[in-house]
């Protein structure tokens, strides 16, 4: 039986679409997309895929706590077992994280613990490292500090532009996220 998941995304939703495309082989059913951005293209992708979506902004609810309580209600209504972050650009609160402890998985575009935060690709490029990569990790109360599930490196060649590096990172994300999720969830199911 497929694991019921929700995906959180703030932007274009390419990783969301990739997860949907690989859902059967991963062993997941995406039952909800949550976005904090009314203009997120991910919402159109969800509609095209027939996946329920919810826009949930702090301004809709007056506080982060109220916003996250509404998100939890939606997740519980749909019996969501795991939350997959795919370009979700908001920091989740401690109460939200504790509700889904060890069941929120994030995709980060660097080899953590290096280059935490929202600009991992640019930060690695600007710093001049020769190797960066992609990390899949559990979310905890810190920023990009949760237990690492999988990592894979990306070499930065001297001739690479920032756009070249972004392309390499995204191609690796599309491969690694489904593989890591499948392995992790199979391990969790015993």
Residue, then its C-alpha position, 0 to 999 in steps of 0.5 A: x500500500x502506498x504511503x500517503x504524502x503531502x508535498x510543500x512547494x513555493x515556486x515552479x514545482x519541478x521537483x513536485x512534478x518529478x515526485x508525482x511522475x515517480x510516485x508509483x515506483x517510490x511507493x507514495x500517493x501524493x494526496x495534497x500540495x500545500x503552497x505559501x504562494x498564490x502564484x506558485x506554478x506548482x499549483x497549476x501542476x497539481x491541478x493538471x495532475x488532479x492532486x488537491x492543493x491548498x494555498x496557506x499564507x500567514x496573511x490568510x490566518x493572521x499568525x504563523x501558528x494559525x497558518x500551521x494549525x490550518x495546514x495540520x488540519x488539512x494533513x490530518x483530514x487526508x491521513x497524510x503520513x509524510x511531508x515532502x518539502x520540494x522548494x518550500x521556502x518557509x521555515x516550519x515552526x517547532x509545534x508543526x515539526x513536532x506534530x510530524x517528527x521524523x516524517x518531514x523530508x527536505x531536499x537541499x541543494x548543497x552538501x550539508x552541513x555546508x551552505x545551509x539556507x535558501x541560497x545553497x547553490x549560489x553560496x557554494x558557487x560564490x564561495x568557489x568550492x570545487x564540489x557541492x551537491x544535493x542532500x536529502x534530510x529529515x527536518x528538525x527545529x534547526x535550519x537544514x540540520x536534520x539527520x541526513x538520509x542521502x547525499x550526492x556530490x556535484x563537481x563545479x568545473x572552472x568553466x561552469x556558470x551559475x546557471x550551469x551549476x543550477x542545471x547540474x544540481x536540479x538534474x541530480x535532485x530529480x534523480x536522487x530525491x525519488x531514489x532516497x525516498x524509496x529507500x528511506x520509506x522501505x526502511x521505515x516500513x520494515 
